[in-house]
Amino acid sequence: MKDSIKKAIYIGLFSISILNALLIYMTKGKSMSFNVGWGLIAMYVLMAAAFILAILLAVKSLVLNAKSGKMVLIGIAILLVLVGIGYVVDDKEILDGWKNFNVTTSSMSGLIGGSLIATWIILFGAVGLTLFASIFDFIKRL
């Protein structure tokens, strides 16, 4: 029963994310700022939910198994460090068009840019590790 509930939650959140992205990309004209504004709000809510759930699951796993819980907390700390690095690297520039989406301060622009930079770092790291593991496995089999 618990697995089916987990799968339903994952599918629901994934569907909301996909619909949100499609809504933003498929709109044109005046309705775009309205849809992007709501899309940003939905993104913030989903990010906050993911962060809160990650913390709750880390605390739960710390109680049940201290070693695995420490690894989850280390992962969260690494993620926060990557967002911090992205925040420092970002130029924090506010373009005129961004004001339509309530991005009015350089710190807000830096947080959004830092999150995007952290996403790119994680993406390239995952691709690099996958390629490295594949090449290493291939050489090991020779």
N, C-alpha and C positions, 0 to 999 in steps of 0.2 A: 504494500500500500504506500509506504513512504517513497519508494522509487518512482511510482507513478505520479505522486504529488510533485516530486522534484522535477521530473521530466515536464510536467505541465507548466510549472513555474518557469523553467528554462525556455520552453517553447513560447510562452506568453511574453516574456521579456524580450526574447529575440525578435518576435513578431512586432512588438511595439517599436523596437529600434529600427527594424527594416521599414516599417510604415512611416516612421518619423523621417528617415532619410529620403524615402520616395516622395513624401509630401513636400519636403524642402526643395528637392531637385526638380519636381514636376510643376511647380508654381511659377507664374510669370506676372509681371506688372505689379499693380498695387497690392494684390493679395500676398505677394512674396514676403514683405516685411512682417505681416501678421503671422504667416505660417512659420517663418524662420524664428520669430519671437517665441511662438509656442513650442517650436522644435528645440530651441535653446533651453526653455524651461523644462521640457521633458527630459533633455539630456542631463540637466543639473539634478533632477529628481532621481533618474536612473543611476547617475554617478554617486549620489549621496546614499542611495539604497545599497549599491555595491560596496561602498566603503564601510557602511554600518554593518552589513552582513559579513564582510571580511573580518572586521574586528570581533563580532560576536562569535564567528566560527573559530577564530584564533583563541579566544578565551575558553570556548567549549573544549577545543582540542588540548589546550594547556591543562585543563582540569582532568581530562580523560587520559592524555598521554603527553607528558611534558616535552618530550623530544620533538614530536611532530608539531606541537604548538609553537615551539621556539622557531622552527623553520618557517612557519606561516608568518610569525611576527618579523622575522628577518626579511622575508619576501615583501611585506608591506613597507618596511623601512627602506629597502632598496627602491621600491616604487616611489616613495616620497622623495628620496635623494635624486632620482631621475627627473622628477617633476621640478625639483629645486634647481637642478642643473639647467633644465630647459628654461626655467624662469630667468635665470641669470643670463643665459645666452640670448634670449629673445630681445629684440630691439624695443619692445613696448610702445611701438608707434600706433597712434590712433588715426585711422583714415576717416575722411568725411562720411563715407558710406557706412562705416561701422556704427555711427551714432544712431542710425535708424534701428539698430539691433540692441540698443541700450549698452553698448560698450563705450563708456564715457571717460574712464580713468585709465591711466597707464598701467596700474596694478592689475586691473581686470584684463586688459589686453595681454599683459605679461603672463597671467595665469592661464589664459586660453592658449597663447603661443607656447608656453612651457609645457602644457599638457599635450599639445600636438607634437612638440619636439620629443617629449618622453615617449609618445606612441611610436614615432619613427625610430627612435633608438631601440625600443623593444622589438619592433618589427624586423629591423636589420639584424639585431642580435639573434633573434629566433631563426631567421633565414641563414645567417652565418653559422650558427651552431648546428643546424640541420645539415648544411652542406659539409661542414667539418666532420660530423659524425658519419655521414654517408661515405665520404672519402676515406676516413680512418677505417671504417668497417670493410671497405673494398680492399684497402691495402693489407689489412689484417688477414683477409681470406686468401691472399696470394701466397 
